[in-house]
Amino acid sequence: MSESTHGMWSSRLMFILAAAGSAVGLGNIWRFPYVAGENGGGTFVIAYLACIFLIGVPIMIAEIVLGRAGRKSPINTMQDLTARSGARSGWQVIGWMGAIAGFMILSFYSVIAGWSLAYLFEMASGVFVGAGGDFASAQFGGFTGNVWVVVGWHSLFMLLTTFIAARGVGKGLEATVKCLMPALFVLLILLVFWAAISSGHFVEGMSFLFAFKTDQFSGDSMLIAMGQAFFTLSLGMGAIMAYGAYLPKGTSIVSSAVTIAVLDTAVALLSGMVIFPIVFAHGLEPSAGPGLMFITLPLAFGQMAGGQLFGTLFFLLVSFAAITSAISIGEPAVAWLVEKVKVTRVTGAIAIGGLAWLLGLGSAFSFNIWSDVTLLPGRSFFDTMDFVSNNVILPLGGILIGLFAGWFLDQQILAEQLEGTPEIVIKLLRVLMRVIAPVCIFVVFVMTFVG
Ligand code: PHE
């Protein structure tokens, strides 16, 4: 099949922007700095980078290959490819697991993205101008503690996501990423310069990110680094596979995947370079957890000249980065509904957005009325969604995708999709996909869960 029925990216650049839009999101700007902070900084970053390039890139290539070869939603693509390859139908679990992970991720993602939307307006209103650290912490606590407010912003974000998804691949997804991604990059670079110049703690921030120190790198840290690599690259649940289905023929998958991974890594590291110097400049804790971006950055913007405008713009872009990711999280399920139940794109988007919204209420409640409720031992509803999807389902999906593409997919199909790639690169990729990535993921799992 040369085209998808859902639409196509109009060029290679648009695919890269869309996939980078999926990859670059809250995972980079909100989650990366705080998990790096909680897990010892530099050592974590090194483990994370190893996971991105040794495991993430090969799995991303595998997902795009599968997506473009099937040209359908991940569930139907897997059905199609297992049939064409004479493989067991059990491999279709990849598509189903992905759909489940997608719901879980979209549900809590929307809650945090809602915070970003709210902070956009808070910054604009000027409440942080001249504020100190205690005020910023109290503001965040008061905000997340109010169930109506949190649910309201979660609802608004989900509505926006549903609206864009409903407009389809060209008018919705592509039109959105085309405007927002370049803007995000420009602003982030400006912010790094500002942090470097005005915080006075740039070196401290950088050495926290890059210095090799093992004391806070706990037993779980390796699993968290791996989960973060999957999460930040949008891998293991079919989002990239769905986007690959809309990739025109003849564009190089390998170089696209490398570009996407490099862009994503750059945004994560640049976000760290903005946030950590500010953290140290204001005597805050780098391991503040999920509140890091919502406490330290408003504080910093409140201190800087023009910070009200600049901070507003920053949270606008964080919100947009979140939207370009959220639409990709929902895409596998929306596309599947359209194919399977033959509903329109609009109905499909509303159904998926609505279900994810409902599940998201649990995460919204975790910060207020359900703050004492735990699902997994010691983990709130929100933490459970986050942990199970990122650290369990995504890596597991990754193992299966690597093994399927490397061993069970008709290798003729793989060769066609990778046409034009130098033979040596294909050989290396095979080893990574077939052996290195699955074994690494497996070993991290066993190490974490067995002891
Ligand atoms: N990669 C996105 C981020 O970093 C999150 C995401 C996960 C998107 C899984 C799609 C699929 O914010």
Residues whose N, C-alpha, C, O or C-beta is under 5 A from the ligand:
A	BS01	LIG	S22 A23 V24 G25 L26 G27 N28 F231 T232 L233 S234 L235 A239 S325 S328 I329
